[in-house]
Structure formats: C-alpha cells, structure tokens
Amino acid sequence: MASIRELIVKAGRWILLGERGSVRQFIRGKGNIFRAEEVTLNKVELDIIGDYNQIIIGRGSDLTNVCFRLRGSGHRIEFGKNCRVSRGAVLWFEDENGLLQVGSNTTMVEVHIAVTEPGSKVIIGEDCMLANDIDLRTGDSHSVIDVSTGKRLNFPGNIYIDRHVWIAPHSVILKGVNIGEDSIVATGAVVTRSFESGVIIGGNPAKIIKVGISWSRARTGTTMNHEKISK
Ligand SMILES: CC(C)(COP(=O)(O)OP(=O)(O)OC[C@H]1O[C@@H](n2cnc3c(N)ncnc32)[C@H](O)[C@@H]1OP(=O)(O)O)[C@@H](O)C(=O)NCCC(=O)NCCS
C-alpha cells in the first residue's frame, strides 16, 4: 500500500507526481485526468480508452482493488473526502459523458457500478454504506425490443442514492432508481423503482418492509433477540 499525491495526464501520457503506489495503467486517448491528493491507492487499475475523462479522488480516501474501466469520452468520476473501498470495485463506463459522484465518508466493500448510455449518472450521497456484491446500473447494456413496433422499450435512467443510505449485501439497484435519506436496502434486494426516506426495502422486486427507521454504523444497545432465535 502506498500514498499517491497526484497523477495527471497530459496529451495522452500519464505523468505521475509523487509516489507511484500500486497503480496499473492501460490508457489510450488524450486529455485524461486522474487527481488523487493524499489518498491511499492499493491495486488500483486505470483501464481507459477514450479522451478527456476525469477521475478525482478526495483527500483521505482509501481505495483497494478498484478498476476504473472507461470506454468513451467525457466521463467524470468524483469521490469526496475520506471515502473507502475496502475489498474492491469495478467502475464500468461506456458511451460518453457518464458521471459517478460519491459523497464524502461513503464506504463500499465490493461493488460493481455500470454507467452506460450517453449522459447517464449515478449520484451517491455522503456517509452511505455499500456492502459486498452490490450492483448499480443506469442501463441494461442491451435492448429489449417490442416486436410489434420494432422499437426499444428499456431506456436508461439515472440513479440517485441520497445521503446516509445503507445497501446490504447481494443487492441490485437498477436504472432510474432514487432512494431517500436514511433508508436501508435489505440483503438480496432487487430494486426496480424509487423509494422515499427512512424505509427498509427488500425482496425481488423490492418493496417496503419497514417505515420510520434510520440506522447507525455502531451496534447500539446490543441485546440478543432470543425470542427470534428460539423459534
Ligand atoms: C435490512 C435488515 C437489517 C432489516 O432487519 P430488521 O429490521 O431486523 O428486519 P426484520 O427481521 O424485523 O424483518 C422485517 C420484515 O422484513 C422481512 N425481511 C427481512 N429481511 C429481508 C430481506 N433481506 N428481504 C426480504 N424481506 C426481508 C422479514 O421477513 C419481515 O417480514 P414479516 O414482517 O412479514 O415477518 C436485514 O434485513 C438485513 O438485510 N440484514 C443484513 C445486514 C448485513 O448483511 N450486514 C452486514 C453487511 S453491511
């Protein structure tokens, strides 16, 4: 593990300022920029074919096993301050002008985020907690066709995850979904539509299973639920 101060690309060539760390690069294109000041990068891969893409990582962030796989031009990825990816992430961009914004203090264990179709966005607020095996995608990557008209039916949609949302393991968030502040996505959910603040959603397709909730990273008031265990 090593610390990188700044890595910047000019005219298609990556110029490293500061210590290199464990960053692998495969870049074809011009005007690509990667800025990561005072961050920790461990096994980070920059796999980019395209021009004028920007990756900006906020101070104090710590990324392990993150692959930035960008195809196309004008994409932008921004991590705020003190974000952490602890096990791995594949950040997959296609077409052009995609955007991924991750708010400060958000943590991820292991995620796959696909920003596909021109101008698509994934916006994740501050202090969110994404667990392992999470999939977020703004589009379906392939077309569903209405046979009677020959027209495409499945259009992309931006994803907005508000601040302080907890996404439990093995969940999928599909195109066009908004999730409100303080909400929880329960283990194994497949979320196909938007939900408000302060709810737990779960199942496939996800539905509200509890309302009027928030959550904390800390385990407060640790009392075993014996009644449940003895059932
Ligand atoms: C979101 C979660 C914390 C909610 O726990 P909870 O508030 O104790 O919920 P309950 O056990 O009281 O369940 C409430 C209802 O939702 C249902 N439910 C619970 N989890 C569910 C899930 N993952 N999918 C679908 N339904 C679920 C329950 O069956 C129950 O339904 P009922 O009222 O008809 O009996 C929990 O479901 C979860 O996902 N835990 C995993 C957390 C985890 O993996 N942490 C580590 C990594 S971050």
PDBQT file of the ligand as one rigid body, heavy atoms in Angstrom, charges set to zero:
ROOT
HETATM    1  C1  LIG A 301     -32.235  -4.679   6.497  1.00  0.00    +0.000 C 
HETATM    2  C2  LIG A 301     -32.160  -5.546   7.750  1.00  0.00    +0.000 C 
HETATM    3  C3  LIG A 301     -31.054  -5.008   8.662  1.00  0.00    +0.000 C 
HETATM    4  C4  LIG A 301     -33.546  -5.407   8.434  1.00  0.00    +0.000 C 
HETATM    5  O1  LIG A 301     -33.538  -6.101   9.662  1.00  0.00    +0.000 OA
HETATM    6  P1  LIG A 301     -34.778  -5.962  10.679  1.00  0.00    +0.000 P 
HETATM    7  O2  LIG A 301     -35.159  -4.519  10.817  1.00  0.00    +0.000 OA
HETATM    8  O3  LIG A 301     -34.420  -6.710  11.911  1.00  0.00    +0.000 OA
HETATM    9  O4  LIG A 301     -35.955  -6.683   9.891  1.00  0.00    +0.000 OA
HETATM   10  P2  LIG A 301     -36.867  -7.900  10.417  1.00  0.00    +0.000 P 
HETATM   11  O5  LIG A 301     -36.047  -9.124  10.611  1.00  0.00    +0.000 OA
HETATM   12  O6  LIG A 301     -37.674  -7.379  11.572  1.00  0.00    +0.000 OA
HETATM   13  O7  LIG A 301     -37.824  -8.147   9.176  1.00  0.00    +0.000 OA
HETATM   14  C5  LIG A 301     -38.949  -7.332   8.904  1.00  0.00    +0.000 C 
HETATM   15  C6  LIG A 301     -39.737  -7.973   7.784  1.00  0.00    +0.000 C 
HETATM   16  O8  LIG A 301     -38.963  -7.889   6.588  1.00  0.00    +0.000 OA
HETATM   17  C7  LIG A 301     -38.685  -9.200   6.074  1.00  0.00    +0.000 C 
HETATM   18  N1  LIG A 301     -37.274  -9.201   5.633  1.00  0.00    +0.000 N 
HETATM   19  C8  LIG A 301     -36.163  -9.073   6.403  1.00  0.00    +0.000 A 
HETATM   20  N2  LIG A 301     -35.059  -9.101   5.639  1.00  0.00    +0.000 NA
HETATM   21  C9  LIG A 301     -35.484  -9.245   4.374  1.00  0.00    +0.000 A 
HETATM   22  C10 LIG A 301     -34.808  -9.340   3.153  1.00  0.00    +0.000 A 
HETATM   23  N3  LIG A 301     -33.474  -9.297   3.069  1.00  0.00    +0.000 N 
HETATM   24  N4  LIG A 301     -35.531  -9.467   2.029  1.00  0.00    +0.000 NA
HETATM   25  C11 LIG A 301     -36.885  -9.521   2.094  1.00  0.00    +0.000 A 
HETATM   26  N5  LIG A 301     -37.579  -9.431   3.239  1.00  0.00    +0.000 NA
HETATM   27  C12 LIG A 301     -36.882  -9.302   4.352  1.00  0.00    +0.000 A 
HETATM   28  C13 LIG A 301     -38.907 -10.151   7.228  1.00  0.00    +0.000 C 
HETATM   29  O9  LIG A 301     -39.264 -11.418   6.776  1.00  0.00    +0.000 OA
HETATM   30  C14 LIG A 301     -40.014  -9.454   7.977  1.00  0.00    +0.000 C 
HETATM   31  O10 LIG A 301     -41.218  -9.729   7.311  1.00  0.00    +0.000 OA
HETATM   32  P3  LIG A 301     -42.575 -10.028   8.149  1.00  0.00    +0.000 P 
HETATM   33  O11 LIG A 301     -42.841  -8.747   8.907  1.00  0.00    +0.000 OA
HETATM   34  O12 LIG A 301     -43.583 -10.327   7.091  1.00  0.00    +0.000 OA
HETATM   35  O13 LIG A 301     -42.253 -11.168   9.062  1.00  0.00    +0.000 OA
HETATM   36  C15 LIG A 301     -31.898  -7.001   7.399  1.00  0.00    +0.000 C 
HETATM   37  O14 LIG A 301     -32.994  -7.481   6.626  1.00  0.00    +0.000 OA
HETATM   38  C16 LIG A 301     -30.640  -7.228   6.593  1.00  0.00    +0.000 C 
HETATM   39  O15 LIG A 301     -30.579  -7.043   5.393  1.00  0.00    +0.000 OA
HETATM   40  N6  LIG A 301     -29.584  -7.681   7.292  1.00  0.00    +0.000 N 
HETATM   41  C17 LIG A 301     -28.296  -7.953   6.690  1.00  0.00    +0.000 C 
HETATM   42  C18 LIG A 301     -27.302  -6.950   7.154  1.00  0.00    +0.000 C 
HETATM   43  C19 LIG A 301     -25.919  -7.282   6.702  1.00  0.00    +0.000 C 
HETATM   44  O16 LIG A 301     -25.697  -8.073   5.818  1.00  0.00    +0.000 OA
HETATM   45  N7  LIG A 301     -24.950  -6.631   7.328  1.00  0.00    +0.000 N 
HETATM   46  C20 LIG A 301     -23.554  -6.848   7.034  1.00  0.00    +0.000 C 
HETATM   47  C21 LIG A 301     -23.068  -6.123   5.814  1.00  0.00    +0.000 C 
HETATM   48  S1  LIG A 301     -23.429  -4.402   5.761  1.00  0.00    +0.000 SA
ENDROOT
TORSDOF 0
